[in-house]
Amino acid sequence: MAKKANLGELHKLHKAIADYYIEATNSGEELSSGTLAAINTFLKNNNIQVDVIEESPTQSLTTRLQSLIKEKEEVS
């Protein structure tokens, strides 16, 4: 039977996943709908929430992500 991961190992894994998603969003490459969904789920699972104010950079990002997801859904 395999030994359970300790808390330090789990923190390293969590950081690696977060770093991977950050690199993916900063790469400039088109992200698949699956990757966008995985990032969204990761954020939700970690209780990451943003209060969006109209005309803020976050609002622009939110609008752009919604647009990208909609485009992917229409192509699928």
RACORLIN-V540677 format. One line per field, one symbol per residue. ss: DSSP state (2 for helix, 1 for strand, 0 for the rest). psi: psi as a letter, one per 30 degrees, with the letter a starting at -180 (. if undefined). Layout:
ss=???
psi=???
This chain:
ss=0000002222222222222222222200000022222222222220000000000022222222222222222220
psi=kkkkkleeeeeeeeeeeeeeeeeefffflkkleeeeeeeeeeeefghjkkjkkkgleeeeeeeeeeeeeeeeeee.
